[in-house]
Amino acid sequence: MPLAFGFSRSRFFKCCINHPANPVICLCLAFSSFTSSSPSEPSAAAGRPATLREGRAEIFTDESNSVFYNKAQVNNRDISIAVLRSFISKRREEYLVRSTKGELEDTKLSEQAKYEEPKVLEALAASGLRAIRYALEVDGIGQVTAVDNNEAAVEACKKNIQLNCSLASSKVVPHLADARVYMLTHPKEFDVVDLDPYGSPAAFLDSAVQCVADGGLLMCSATDMAVLAGGNAEVCFSKYGSYPLRGKHCHEMALRILLACIESHAIRHKRHIVPIISIHMDFYIRVFVRIFTSASTVKSSPLKLAHVYQCIGCCSFHLQNIGRINLKDKRNIALPNFGFTVPEECSECAHKFVMGGPIWSNPIHDKEWASCILSNIHIMRDSYPAYAKISAILTLVSENVIEAFMRGWLYGPSVVMRCPFGTSAVVSASLRREALGVEALSHRPAPLGSAEWPIGGAWRCIIYKSWVACVHALKKRKFLPHLNNLHYFLQQLQANFSQAHGASVPRKCPRFVPNPEKFWGPRPKACRHPKIFHMDKS
């Protein structure tokens, strides 16, 4: 009997302890607890498929993986909602400014230019969770179009829309179509386009930049970090048109490569981008850029792109813009830049340079906009399931003092100079005192710092040489022979590495939040299952 019904002796003895006077009650309670917890027995709501809830949206679960869903992307969806809320309020403010300036004085023009709620396109919808959350959680949003080329995904999206309230049914419209063709056939129709593909977004960028309305928002993710971070340089060049360089700054360079790729697609259609926020988190990068139409601004696009020369010894880097400005007839003309600005060998360690890029060399964040988004997140913290993670990321972004050319870890030169790395707060305080400008912590854990280096990697070595001279002089460390030419720099700069005070002290709030559970990362592609290999016990 116990084996046939799966009866547990421990459960029976526990019931006997609670009800020692009546063994019949013990037996009934033991069997009732077993039947209520057994997965083979359906519950009262077993006829309804299982669902999961994220934010205010609820969708059906799919154990067969016929429709892609990744729980780890909740960070992505939350930060997209935060940026979208800020963009809608910004869009409304811009409309009010135009109307008050008298640009809409004509009655007919004012009727045509009447403010309309922004239309959103989710180009790769899958289950439609993101589109449903946009419709339910973002106030002032217009129609949300969810496009996917998988019939199973579109059917799942329709069921999920019906599962939610009537607001989702009235705003979310699913479509079965190829995202590239759909965006090409709807030029400048959507105020917001969301691209979150499985892998590289390169195939969708040309149609996406044409689909966004003037002044609209493009939200783009890239999960092929092995390619963008320098693991497959030739593949990165074939997809994004840039060569990545391996190093501690690989995530920063991946962001700038993606921005440069979007810019290269936009300028073909007399358009250009303005980055709002560019972040790396978990296993992917995501950029938020506005797209404007201006033939005159497109001509200065070479000034925003640069090649990177990185030393293979000390990881010092130099940037060289593709174009330069020449004043002619009281107007700026963008011309090709001059020849190489770096020597054949590194002046710090006498090693060769490798060339990467082109990358986006302009700022990758709008600090004021990021601070506004962060304040709104704090106000509406209960509406974000991943509040701790996204607030930590945006805190890092909002703490930027001066936009750096690249966030290079200072860990590489410390290895070359054979000295320990100082804490981020101490090094940042020293660089602030020297007025070099420091960007606070990047997207990765300490040791980390970055600065806008006026003469490239030389400043990095100056700071480190001063660090060794000030703190570790008594240890009499031996340096490599080719580093002796740095001694004369010590007469020019003696860095102060005392602890920061006042405004330099960072706010006491988390900046690096650990993953909430194990195996927090990418998931297999839809309709694919992990292979199970049976080991031969013999």
C-alpha positions in Angstrom: 0.0 0.0 0.0 2.6 2.6 0.8 4.6 2.0 -2.4 1.5 1.8 -4.6 0.1 5.2 -3.4 3.4 6.9 -2.8 2.6 7.2 1.0 5.2 8.8 3.1 6.0 7.4 6.5 7.6 10.6 7.7 4.4 12.5 6.9 2.4 9.9 8.8 4.6 10.2 11.9 4.5 14.0 11.7 0.7 13.8 11.8 0.8 11.4 14.7 2.8 14.0 16.7 0.3 16.7 16.0 -2.8 14.4 16.7 -1.6 11.7 19.1 -5.1 10.9 20.3 -6.7 9.8 17.0 -4.6 7.7 14.5 -7.5 7.8 11.9 -7.1 11.6 11.6 -3.3 11.1 11.2 -3.9 8.7 8.3 -6.4 10.9 6.6 -4.2 14.0 6.9 -1.2 12.1 5.6 -3.1 10.9 2.5 -4.7 14.4 1.9 -1.3 16.1 2.0 0.1 13.6 -0.5 -2.8 14.0 -3.0 -2.6 17.8 -2.8 1.1 18.0 -3.5 1.3 15.2 -6.1 2.0 16.6 -9.7 0.0 13.7 -11.2 -3.2 15.0 -9.7 -4.6 18.1 -11.5 -5.5 21.1 -9.4 -8.8 23.0 -9.6 -7.4 25.3 -12.3 -5.5 22.5 -14.1 -7.7 22.9 -17.2 -6.1 26.3 -17.9 -2.6 26.5 -19.2 0.1 27.8 -16.8 0.8 31.5 -17.0 3.6 33.8 -15.8 3.3 37.4 -14.8 5.9 40.2 -15.4 4.9 43.7 -14.4 1.3 44.2 -15.3 1.3 41.7 -18.2 0.5 38.0 -18.0 1.3 35.4 -20.7 1.0 31.7 -21.2 4.1 29.6 -20.6 5.5 27.5 -23.4 7.5 24.5 -22.2 8.0 23.2 -25.8 10.1 26.4 -26.6 8.1 26.9 -29.8 8.0 30.6 -28.9 11.1 32.4 -27.5 11.0 33.7 -24.0 13.9 34.5 -21.7 13.3 35.5 -18.1 16.7 37.2 -17.9 15.5 39.8 -20.3 13.3 41.4 -17.7 16.1 43.9 -17.2 16.0 44.7 -20.8 12.2 45.2 -20.8 12.2 47.3 -17.6 14.9 49.7 -18.8 13.1 50.0 -22.2 9.9 50.9 -20.4 11.7 53.6 -18.4 13.3 55.1 -21.5 10.0 55.0 -23.4 8.2 56.8 -20.6 10.8 59.5 -20.6 10.8 59.7 -24.4 7.0 60.2 -24.6 7.2 63.1 -22.1 10.1 64.6 -24.0 8.2 64.3 -27.3 5.2 66.1 -25.8 7.4 68.9 -24.5 9.0 69.4 -27.9 5.5 69.6 -29.5 4.5 72.3 -27.0 7.6 74.3 -27.6 7.0 74.2 -31.4 3.4 75.2 -30.9 4.2 78.2 -28.6 6.9 79.4 -31.0 4.3 80.1 -33.6 5.3 77.3 -36.0 1.7 76.1 -36.0 -0.1 79.4 -36.6 -1.8 78.3 -39.8 -5.0 76.5 -38.9 -4.7 73.8 -41.5 -1.1 73.1 -40.6 -2.0 73.0 -36.9 -4.7 70.4 -37.6 -2.3 68.3 -39.6 0.4 68.6 -37.0 -1.9 67.9 -34.1 -0.1 65.9 -31.4 -0.7 62.2 -31.7 0.3 59.4 -29.3 3.5 57.8 -30.4 3.2 54.6 -32.4 5.5 51.7 -31.4 6.8 48.9 -33.5 8.2 45.7 -31.9 9.9 44.2 -34.9 10.6 40.8 -33.3 7.7 40.2 -31.0 7.9 36.4 -30.2 5.4 35.9 -27.3 4.4 39.6 -27.4 5.2 40.1 -23.7 7.2 43.3 -24.4 4.4 44.8 -26.6 1.8 44.0 -24.0 3.9 45.6 -21.2 4.3 48.7 -23.3 0.6 49.0 -23.8 -0.3 48.4 -20.2 2.5 50.2 -18.3 3.4 53.2 -20.5 0.9 56.1 -20.3 0.3 58.2 -23.4 1.4 55.4 -25.8 -0.4 54.9 -29.0 -0.7 51.7 -31.1 1.8 49.0 -30.5 2.5 46.8 -33.5 4.0 43.4 -32.8 5.6 41.8 -35.9 7.0 38.3 -36.2 7.6 35.9 -39.1 6.8 32.8 -37.0 3.2 31.6 -37.1 3.4 30.0 -33.7 4.7 33.2 -32.2 1.9 35.3 -33.7 -0.7 32.8 -32.5 0.8 32.9 -29.0 0.9 36.7 -29.1 -2.8 36.8 -30.0 -3.7 34.5 -27.1 -1.5 36.5 -24.7 -3.3 39.7 -25.8 -6.7 38.2 -25.1 -5.4 36.9 -21.7 -4.8 40.5 -20.6 -7.3 43.3 -20.2 -9.2 45.2 -23.0 -6.5 47.9 -23.0 -4.0 45.4 -24.4 -6.5 44.2 -27.0 -7.2 47.8 -28.1 -3.6 48.9 -28.5 -1.5 45.8 -29.4 -1.9 44.7 -33.0 0.0 41.4 -34.0 1.2 40.9 -37.6 2.7 37.9 -39.4 5.4 39.4 -41.6 9.1 39.6 -42.1 10.3 42.5 -39.9 12.7 43.8 -42.6 10.1 43.9 -45.3 7.5 45.4 -42.9 9.8 48.2 -41.8 10.8 49.0 -45.4 7.2 49.3 -46.5 6.4 51.7 -43.6 9.0 54.4 -43.9 9.0 57.1 -41.1 5.7 55.7 -39.7 6.7 54.7 -36.2 7.9 57.0 -33.4 9.6 54.1 -31.6 11.1 51.0 -33.1 12.3 48.2 -30.8 14.9 45.7 -32.1 15.8 42.8 -29.8 16.9 40.0 -32.1 18.4 36.7 -31.2 22.0 37.5 -32.0 23.1 40.3 -34.3 20.8 43.2 -35.3 22.9 44.0 -38.4 20.4 42.6 -40.9 17.6 44.8 -39.5 19.4 48.2 -39.1 19.0 49.5 -42.6 15.3 49.1 -42.7 14.9 50.2 -39.0 16.5 53.6 -39.5 14.1 54.2 -42.4 11.1 53.1 -40.4 11.7 55.6 -37.5 9.9 58.9 -37.8 12.0 62.1 -37.6 13.1 62.6 -34.0 11.9 59.1 -33.2 13.6 56.5 -31.0 15.4 53.4 -32.0 16.0 50.8 -29.2 18.5 48.2 -30.4 20.0 45.1 -28.7 22.9 42.9 -29.7 23.6 39.6 -28.0 26.5 38.4 -30.1 29.1 39.6 -27.6 31.6 37.0 -28.6 31.8 38.8 -32.0 31.6 42.4 -30.8 34.1 41.9 -28.0 36.9 40.7 -30.3 36.5 36.9 -30.3 35.8 36.8 -34.0 37.1 40.0 -35.5 36.5 39.0 -39.1 32.9 38.2 -38.4 32.4 41.5 -36.6 33.8 43.3 -39.7 31.5 41.4 -42.0 28.4 42.3 -39.9 29.2 45.7 -38.5 32.0 47.1 -40.7 34.4 47.5 -37.8 37.3 45.7 -36.3 37.1 45.1 -32.5 40.1 45.1 -30.3 40.4 42.8 -27.4 41.0 44.2 -24.0 39.4 45.3 -20.7 37.5 47.9 -22.7 35.8 45.4 -25.0 32.3 46.1 -23.8 32.8 49.8 -24.3 34.1 49.2 -27.8 31.2 46.9 -28.6 28.8 49.7 -27.8 30.7 52.2 -30.0 30.9 49.7 -32.8 27.1 49.2 -32.7 26.6 53.0 -32.7 28.9 53.5 -35.6 27.1 50.8 -37.5 23.7 52.4 -36.9 25.2 55.8 -38.0 26.6 54.3 -41.2 23.2 53.0 -42.1 21.4 56.2 -41.2 23.6 58.6 -43.2 22.8 56.7 -46.4 19.3 58.1 -46.1 20.3 61.6 -45.0 19.7 60.8 -41.4 21.9 60.8 -38.3 21.7 59.5 -34.7 21.9 61.1 -31.3 22.6 58.6 -28.5 20.6 58.8 -25.3 21.8 55.8 -23.3 24.2 53.0 -24.2 24.6 50.2 -21.7 26.1 46.7 -21.3 24.4 44.4 -18.9 24.3 40.6 -18.4 25.2 39.0 -21.8 24.3 41.8 -24.3 24.5 45.4 -25.1 21.6 47.8 -25.7 21.6 51.3 -27.2 18.8 54.0 -27.3 19.3 56.5 -30.0 17.1 59.2 -31.6 17.1 59.5 -35.4 16.9 62.9 -37.2 16.8 63.9 -40.8 19.3 66.6 -41.8 21.4 66.6 -44.9 23.8 69.2 -43.5 24.4 67.3 -40.3 25.1 64.1 -42.2 28.1 65.8 -43.8 29.8 66.0 -40.4 29.4 62.3 -39.7 33.1 61.5 -40.3 33.9 63.8 -37.3 32.0 61.4 -35.0 33.8 58.3 -36.2 37.4 57.3 -35.4 40.0 54.6 -35.7 41.6 53.2 -32.6 45.3 52.5 -32.3 46.0 50.2 -29.3 49.4 49.2 -28.0 49.8 45.4 -27.7 52.0 45.9 -24.7 50.5 48.4 -22.3 47.0 48.7 -23.9 47.4 52.4 -24.3 45.2 53.7 -27.1 45.0 56.7 -29.4 42.0 57.8 -31.5 42.1 59.4 -34.9 38.9 60.8 -36.4 38.1 59.9 -39.9 37.4 63.5 -40.8 38.4 67.0 -39.8 36.8 70.4 -40.0 37.9 73.2 -42.3 36.4 76.7 -42.1 35.6 77.9 -45.6 33.3 80.8 -46.5 32.2 81.1 -42.9 31.0 77.6 -42.8 32.5 74.3 -41.6 33.5 71.8 -44.2 34.3 68.2 -43.3 37.4 67.0 -45.0 39.4 63.8 -44.9 41.8 63.7 -41.9 45.6 63.8 -42.2 47.9 60.9 -41.9 48.8 58.8 -38.9 49.0 60.6 -35.6 50.7 57.8 -33.7 54.4 56.7 -33.9 55.4 53.3 -35.2 56.2 52.2 -31.6 54.5 53.0 -28.3 56.4 55.7 -26.4 55.6 54.0 -23.1 56.5 50.4 -23.7 58.1 50.3 -27.3 55.5 47.8 -28.6 53.6 47.9 -31.9 50.1 49.3 -32.4 47.1 47.5 -33.8 44.4 49.4 -35.5 40.6 48.8 -34.9 37.4 50.5 -35.7 35.9 52.7 -37.0 34.0 53.4 -33.8 31.6 56.1 -32.5 33.9 58.6 -30.8 31.3 61.1 -29.7 29.5 60.8 -26.3 27.4 57.7 -25.9 25.2 59.0 -23.1 23.0 62.1 -22.5 23.7 62.7 -18.9 20.7 65.0 -18.2 18.3 62.6 -19.9 19.8 59.6 -17.9 19.4 61.5 -14.6 15.8 62.3 -15.5 15.1 58.6 -16.3 16.8 57.6 -13.0 14.6 59.9 -11.0 11.5 58.6 -12.6 12.6 55.1 -11.9 12.9 55.9 -8.2 9.5 57.5 -8.2 7.8 54.4 -9.8 10.0 51.8 -8.3 7.1 49.4 -7.6 6.3 49.2 -11.3 9.7 47.7 -12.2 10.3 44.0 -11.4 14.1 44.5 -11.9 14.2 47.9 -10.1 17.5 47.1 -8.3 19.3 46.2 -11.5 18.2 49.0 -13.7 18.6 51.6 -11.0 22.2 50.5 -10.5 23.0 50.7 -14.2 21.5 54.1 -14.6 23.2 55.3 -11.5 26.5 54.5 -13.2 25.4 56.3 -16.3 24.2 59.4 -14.5 27.5 59.7 -12.5 29.5 60.4 -15.6 31.6 63.5 -15.0 33.0 64.0 -18.5 32.2 61.7 -21.4 35.3 59.5 -22.1 36.6 58.5 -25.5 36.7 54.9 -24.2 36.2 53.3 -20.9 39.6 51.5 -20.7 40.3 49.6 -17.5 43.5 50.9 -15.9 44.3 47.4 -14.9 46.5 46.7 -17.9 49.1 49.4 -17.2 49.3 48.4 -13.6 50.4 44.9 -14.7 53.0 46.4 -17.0 54.3 48.6 -14.3 54.1 45.8 -11.7 52.2 47.8 -9.1 48.8 47.2 -7.5 45.7 49.0 -8.7 44.3 51.7 -6.5 40.6 51.8 -5.5 38.3 53.4 -8.0 37.4 56.2 -5.6 41.0 57.1 -4.9 42.1 57.1 -8.6 39.0 59.0 -9.6 39.7 61.6 -7.0 43.2 62.0 -8.2 42.1 62.5 -11.8 39.5 65.0 -10.8 42.1 67.0 -9.0 44.2 67.1 -12.0 41.2 68.3 -14.1 41.5 65.4 -16.5 37.9 64.4 -16.1 36.7 61.0 -15.0 33.8 58.9 -15.9 32.6 57.0 -12.8 32.5 53.3 -12.8 31.6 51.6 -16.0 29.3 48.6 -16.5 31.9 46.2 -15.1 33.1 45.6 -11.5 36.2 47.2 -10.0 39.1 47.7 -10.5 37.9 50.2 -13.0 38.2 53.9 -14.0 38.3 55.9 -17.1 39.2 59.3 -18.2 39.4 61.6 -21.2 43.1 61.3 -21.9 44.4 64.5 -23.6 47.5 62.7 -25.1 46.2 59.1 -25.1 48.0 56.4 -23.1 50.8 58.7 -21.9 48.5 60.2 -19.2 47.6 56.8 -18.0 51.3 56.0 -17.5 51.8 59.3 -15.8 49.2 58.6 -13.2 50.5 55.1 -12.6 54.1 56.2 -12.4 53.0 58.9 -9.9 51.1 56.2 -8.0 54.2 54.1 -7.8 56.3 57.1 -6.8 53.9 58.3 -4.1 52.7 55.1 -2.6 55.1 52.3 -3.5 58.4 54.0 -3.6 59.8 52.3 -0.5 59.3 48.8 -2.1 61.8 49.6 -4.8 60.1 47.7 -7.5 62.0 47.0 -10.6 60.5 48.3 -13.9 61.1 47.1 -17.4 64.0 48.9 -19.2 61.7 50.5 -21.8 59.7 52.3 -19.0 62.7 54.4 -17.8 61.8 57.1 -20.3 58.8 57.9 -18.1 61.0 59.3 -15.3 60.9 62.9 -16.7 57.1 62.9 -16.5 57.4 62.9 -12.7 58.7 66.5 -12.7 55.5 67.5 -14.6 52.9 65.8 -12.6 52.7 64.5 -9.0 49.3 63.0 -8.5 47.5 63.4 -5.2 46.0 60.0 -4.3 44.3 61.0 -1.0 40.7 59.9 -0.5 38.0 62.0 -2.2 36.0 64.5 -0.3 32.8 66.4 -0.8 31.3 66.1 -4.3 33.8 63.4 -5.2 32.3 61.0 -2.7 29.9 58.7 -4.6 26.4 58.1 -3.3 25.9 55.1 -1.1 23.7 53.0 -3.4 24.4 49.7 -5.2 26.0 49.8 -8.6 26.6 46.2 -9.3 23.7 43.9 -8.5 24.3 40.1 -8.6 22.1 37.8 -10.7 18.9 36.8 -8.8 19.3 33.1 -9.6 21.5 30.5 -11.2 21.9 30.1 -15.0 20.9 33.8 -15.5 21.8 34.2 -19.2 20.9 33.5 -22.8 18.4 30.8 -23.7 18.2 28.5 -26.7 16.6 29.8 -29.8 12.9 29.1 -30.3 12.1 25.6 -31.7 15.5 24.4 -30.5 16.1 22.1 -27.6 19.4 21.3 -25.8 20.9 18.0 -26.8 20.8 15.3 -24.2 23.7 12.9 -24.3 23.3 9.6 -22.4 26.5 8.4 -20.9 27.3 4.7 -21.2 27.6 3.5 -17.6 29.7 0.6 -18.7 
